[in-house]
Amino acid sequence: MFLDAFAFDAGVRVVVSVLVTAILAWEDHQTSFMNEKLLYAFAGAGLFWNLLFLDFNAFVFAFAVAAVIGVVGFVSYKTGQFGGGDVLLLLGLALWLPVSPLVAVPTPWPFVVSVFLVASFLATLGSGVWYAHALFKQGLFPGKKRAWWWLGVAALLLFGFLLPSSLTVKVLFVTVGFPAMFYLMYRSDVLSHAVIQEVSFKRLLDEDVLALEKLPQADVEKFGLERVLTASAKNKLEKFMDARKRKKVPVYKNLPRFGPYLLAGLLVSLVVGDVAWFLLSSV
């Protein structure tokens, strides 16, 4: 009877988490937004489900992890580092999947951390390829930094080969190293030619991220401009644009959409297990 209840609980958690994440990931891919009602319902239902099926200690653990994600995520959201929908989705996953329901391998961190790490790894690769392609079409990659780029490639391959670890770790190190090196060398070009766009006030969307560093800092302080354009932040921005007679402002428009990567990270972590813990154990 206990095993049946455990299997039922685990099955529901997996099905609900994958289904909701898939819906939100598709919406994020198509529109760059996630349905807030579904996000709040997902998190609320996860809390209620834990009250029904978890013992006291497990419930406190799941709630504590979700609380930490909420606090850290809110700070990241307010500083424009992370989307509000992504934070709520991670919070919901922390409640529904406090531990892996399919792979019983103990790790020193909650299951949602594994999901986030895999998603971040995939996002680094995906966005690196996309931005490199965008710069390539404009003749900026490798461009004037061609010699430095190929020197960096050679150094990265050599270092990866000499790394005292398993072949799997070597390959993953080099794989992550390429986009990391790309961002380091071409960050200013990516921001200027692929990410930041001048946008009129009418074309601004809720939660657009304002490139404050591109505006006069005296005006940023005077008008209290905020990085994330909530309703109140847009009112402040409108006053600034009217006062300075600006028609457009710089906005981070082509940012990676993290929802699809979270879905991929969830599926990989459910099927394969904790990839990060496996790599650390393989070093």
C-alpha positions, -999 to +999 in steps of 0.1 A: +000+000+000+028+024+009+047+016-023+015+022-043+010+056-026+046+065-032+044+055-069+012+075-073+027+106-057+059+104-078+039+098-110+016+128-105+046+150-096+065+141-128+034+143-151+023+177-137+058+192-137+066+181-173+032+191-187+031+225-171+067+233-179+062+222-215+032+245-218+051+275-203+082+268-223+063+268-256+046+301-246+079+316-236+094+305-270+065+320-289+059+352-271+087+357-244+060+356-218+046+330-195+010+328-182+011+342-147-021+325-137-007+291-146+025+299-129+008+309-096-016+279-099+014+256-104+032+268-073+001+269-052-010+234-062+025+221-054+023+236-019-011+220-014+001+186-028+030+186-004+007+192+025-012+160+015+018+137+008+049+149+026+058+144+062+067+174+083+105+174+077+101+169+039+075+196+037+097+221+056+126+212+033+106+217+001+091+250+015+126+263+025+141+256-009+112+273-026+115+303-002+152+306-010+145+305-048+118+331-043+141+355-025+172+351-047+150+350-078+132+382-068+165+400-064+177+387-098+144+397-114+146+433-100+181+437-113+172+424-147+192+392-145+163+368-147+127+368-159+099+369-134+082+339-151+114+319-149+116+326-112+080+314-106+086+283-127+116+273-107+097+280-075+069+257-087+094+230-097+110+232-063+076+225-047+065+198-070+099+180-072+119+187-040+138+155-047+141+134-079+112+110-080+128+087-106+165+085-097+172+076-061+208+090-060+215+113-030+230+147-038+241+176-017+216+200-033+178+200-041+167+185-074+157+219-088+194+229-086+202+201-109+175+212-133+188+248-132+224+238-138+216+217-168+193+244-182+220+270-177+246+248-194+223+243-224+213+280-225+250+290-225+255+268-256+223+277-274+226+315-269+263+314-277+256+298-311+228+322-318+247+353-309+278+341-329+256+335-359+241+370-355+275+386-354+288+364-383+260+377-405+273+412-398+309+403-404+319+408-368+327+372-359+356+364-358+362+398-375+391+419-363+396+395-333+402+366-357+438+359-345+429+362-308+399+339-313+419+311-329+446+314-304+420+311-277+405+280-294+440+264-295+446+272-258+412+259-248+417+226-266+452+222-251+440+229-216+410+206-220+433+178-232+457+183-203+429+185-177+434+156-152+399+141-154+377+117-173+370+121-210+334+131-203+346+160-181+372+170-207+346+171-235+321+191-214+347+215-202+357+223-238+321+225-249+312+250-222+346+268-227+338+278-263+307+299-255+323+313-223+353+324-243+330+339-270+311+359-244+344+371-229+358+383-262+327+395-279+305+407-251+305+444-262+297+434-298+269+411-287+253+438-266+257+465-293+248+445-324+226+416-312+209+424-279+204+461-272+179+479-295+165+515-295+128+512-289+100+538-289+078+541-258+048+526-276+068+494-284+079+488-249+065+457-232+060+449-196+092+435-180+114+447-208+149+454-194+162+489-198+199+494-206+205+519-179+242+520-186+235+535-220+216+565-204+230+595-186+235+584-150+224+618-137+191+613-154+188+577-142+191+590-106+170+621-111+140+603-126+145+571-106+147+550-137+145+512-130+160+484-150+129+462-152+099+480-168+070+473-146+040+497-148+054+521-123+088+520-139+073+528-173+056+559-158+090+571-146+105+564-180+078+582-198+084+614-177+121+611-185+115+607-222+091+637-223+115+659-203+145+650-225+124+648-257+137+613-265+119+592-290+136+560-282+155+543-254+180+514-253+164+481-243+177+445-239+154+430-265+171+398-278+177+381-245+177+342-244+143+327-235+150+304-206+117+285-205+127+260-232+160+254-216+143+247-182+121+221-199+152+205-214+170+206-181+140+190-164+138+162-189+175+155-188+176+155-150+146+132-147+159+106-172+197+108-166+199+120-130+220+147-115+245+156-142+264+181-121+269+156-093+280+129-118+306+153-132+319+162-098+322+125-089+340+119-122+367+144-117 
